[in-house]
Amino acid sequence: LRAEMEAAPGILDISLHGGFYGSDQPEAGFGVTCIATEPQAARLAVDAMARAAWARRADFLIDLVTPEDGVAIAIDAGVPVGLIDEADDPAGGAACDSVLILRAMLVGGVTAGGVSSIFDATSARACADAGPGARVTLALGAKLDPRHGSPMVIEGTRNRRWNRNPRP
C-alpha cells in the first residue's frame, strides 16, 4: 500500500514509525508521516496508512517467552535468530545491563553467536586495564539495574588486537 500511495501525484514520501509498545506514553505508538506537495493529499495518505495498519494490528503482536524458551526455539529453528530482552531494551529507557539472555544462551547450549550490548563500564575498564592477551574474570552486568537479574561471572582473554588509543 505504501509504495502504491507514494506513486500518487503530489506524494513525495510516506514514513511508517513503529513506536514503542512498552512505553507508558500513548504518544509513543505507531505513527505515519507524509511529505507531499498538497496538504490534502498528505492527510488522505496518512489516514489510509493508519487505517490499514490498524486493520492489521493483530499481525504485529508477538508472544513473549522466557529466555530459556527463546534459546530452545532458536536452537530448534536451525537458522540465525535474534533473541531480544524486551524488559531491558535501551530504546525504551532501560539500563541495558541485563545478562539474562547471555546466561540462557550459555546454559541452553548455544555454541556460536553473540550479544549485541551489555552496558557495564566497570567490566569494560577492567578489560582495558588488563592489557592485550590478559585473562580476566569479571562480574558482568546488573550493576545499574538489578531488577533484571544478578551479575554473571565470566572469564575470558582480552583481544590482543584491540587498542584503546588507535593511531590515525
Secondary structure as GFF3:
##gff-version 3
##sequence-region A 1 168
A	DSSP	alpha_helix	2	6	.	.	.	ID=ss1
A	DSSP	beta_strand	11	17	.	.	.	ID=ss2
A	DSSP	three_ten_helix	26	28	.	.	.	ID=ss3
A	DSSP	beta_strand	31	36	.	.	.	ID=ss4
A	DSSP	alpha_helix	39	55	.	.	.	ID=ss5
A	DSSP	three_ten_helix	57	60	.	.	.	ID=ss6
A	DSSP	alpha_helix	67	77	.	.	.	ID=ss7
A	DSSP	three_ten_helix	86	88	.	.	.	ID=ss8
A	DSSP	three_ten_helix	90	92	.	.	.	ID=ss9
A	DSSP	alpha_helix	100	107	.	.	.	ID=ss10
A	DSSP	alpha_helix	121	130	.	.	.	ID=ss11
A	DSSP	beta_strand	135	140	.	.	.	ID=ss12
A	DSSP	three_ten_helix	146	148	.	.	.	ID=ss13
A	DSSP	beta_strand	152	157	.	.	.	ID=ss14
###
